Amino acid sequence: MKNIILMCTIIVAMTSCKDFSQKKTDLEELNLNGSIQSILTLSFKAVDKFGEGNIIKGELNSFDNELIYFDSVGNTTSKTTYYVKDITSYWGNLYDKSGYKIRSLYYDDNGKLKDYSSRYINDSIGNPLIEIDDDGDKDYYTYDKKGMLIKKGTNSYYDDYEYDKNGNLLVERMHVGGYGDPMIYKYTYDSNNNRIVRDHGDSYWEYKYNEMNQNYESLMFEKDGSIKIKRKNLYNTKGDVSKEMSWNSEGLLTEENNYYYLHEDTLLVTLLTIDKEKLFNNLICNSYNSNNKITSQYGYKIESELFYSYNYHYNNNLLTNINYNSEYTNWTESFVYDKKNNLIESNRITEKNRAITNYDKNKRIVQITEFDKNNAIVRDIKMKYHGNNDNGFVERTEKNNTDNTEIKEKNIYEKKLLVQTIAYENNIESTYKYKYNDNNDIVEMVSSKENEVMTFQYKYDSKGNWITKTIFNNKNPTEIQERLIVYY
């Protein structure tokens, strides 16, 4: 119960720091700026590297990973949380202080390095000259006068490359000197140097581009001209591929990936893939030094499942119902309005009980009553407010008839910010105090009863929305949250 009170107070603190004199959108209620399409929040373990105060991301946590979608006017349309069952490394790259790659790592399903992992000896501008795998075998790299790679491998087994005057790859020969004939790929480009054909000999790809020179469609043809694969790409406002879809020769969708990015300024920090089953699939994490040079890059395979989801439905911008689904239960909450479209009541029905929520004229919750199957009241929650311009409650009372417990909360505000919560559970008092930064995001929460001090550090994007939040408990780093935000 302590954790429930603590979480409630954090939520109240983070959503009660705005002027409520007029109707707020869901985005504004979440203290978000700009026109946002979706927010993917990822929760990582926080690691103090070498115990020297250098806090970095650890493994992805099993819980607290959430994807929220919004419509164009700022209403929440869906909310999905994910349970991460397993995450394994399957490749990685390490770089020197200048950002030159010095190591490639490949892992098996048990996290053990494969023997074709390799290290690099580079020239003065970072071009690899020799690649040595973990078995000691070497590949040599050769470049032309323009610095273009023209050969990779050994004298007896290699790949080689030919380019046009613009530096576009024209011919690629793979596995020369190996068993059988080498694989040969030939490329054709348009006047904008966009690759439009990749010819394999027995099949070929054609690529189409939009006015932004973005590859929006790719078609793979058999030698007889029949389509074997069709792919389409969609892009976000930054020009990154946001969605990729593939169809087979029968026109059946075989692959659908949605991509979510976190950039800090121009640097890509995190890339997460959600597959056509709507599940986490792959994760890429990049790290940089103080000079913004990449130091490491790791790719992970993720096994995940949906934990629970909400879907929101509207009519003329009024919320009509919410559908909740999880492995354990499903329910629907419907909303009732008066003739002037003022929200007055909502009703939630589950398999085991039902609940009625009543609202005041300012659309604030004043009472929640839960009933069991026999229509007996099992829990009753009442909230009181101060005036009409503050949406945060000043008093909250919860009575639970199943175990005869009672919880009371009192909130104190300064300049519309929640600064203190006093909670009583069966007459045992707990006090929580809050401090904020200039963005009205909470930076400190002190709990008297648990003797805990939680602090929060943020990084923001150009819109003023936080994209990284590091959480400390009694000065010990516990969690790093990242928000991968997609703007309209």
Sequence and secondary structure as in RCSB ss.txt:
>XXXX:A:sequence
MKNIILMCTIIVAMTSCKDFSQKKTDLEELNLNGSIQSILTLSFKAVDKFGEGNIIKGELNSFDNELIYFDSVGN
TTSKTTYYVKDITSYWGNLYDKSGYKIRSLYYDDNGKLKDYSSRYINDSIGNPLIEIDDDGDKDYYTYDKKGMLI
KKGTNSYYDDYEYDKNGNLLVERMHVGGYGDPMIYKYTYDSNNNRIVRDHGDSYWEYKYNEMNQNYESLMFEKDG
SIKIKRKNLYNTKGDVSKEMSWNSEGLLTEENNYYYLHEDTLLVTLLTIDKEKLFNNLICNSYNSNNKITSQYGY
KIESELFYSYNYHYNNNLLTNINYNSEYTNWTESFVYDKKNNLIESNRITEKNRAITNYDKNKRIVQITEFDKNN
AIVRDIKMKYHGNNDNGFVERTEKNNTDNTEIKEKNIYEKKLLVQTIAYENNIESTYKYKYNDNNDIVEMVSSKE
NEVMTFQYKYDSKGNWITKTIFNNKNPTEIQERLIVYY
>XXXX:A:secstr
 HHHHHHHHHHHHHHS S  SS   HHHHTT  S EEEEEEEEEEEEEETTTTEEEEEEE SS EEEEEE TTS 
EEEEEEEEEEEEEEEEEEEE TTS EEEEEEB TTS B TT EEEEE TTS EEEEEETTS EEEEEE TTS EE
EEE SSSEEEEEE TTS EEEEEEEETSSSS EEEEEEE TT  EEEEE SSEEEEEEE TT  EEEEEEEETTS
 EEEEEEEEE TTS EEEEEEE TTS EEEEEEEEEEEETTEEEEEEEE TTSSEEEEEEEEE TTS EEEEEEE
EEEEEEEEEEEEEEETTEEEEEEEEESS EEEEEEEE TT  EEEEEEE SS EEEEEE TTS EEEEEEE TTS
 EEEEEEEE SSSS  S SEEEEEETTTTEEEEEEEEEETTEEEEEEEEETTEEEEEEEEE TTS EEEEEETTT
TEEEEEEEEE TTS EEEEEEEETTEEEEEEEEEEEE 
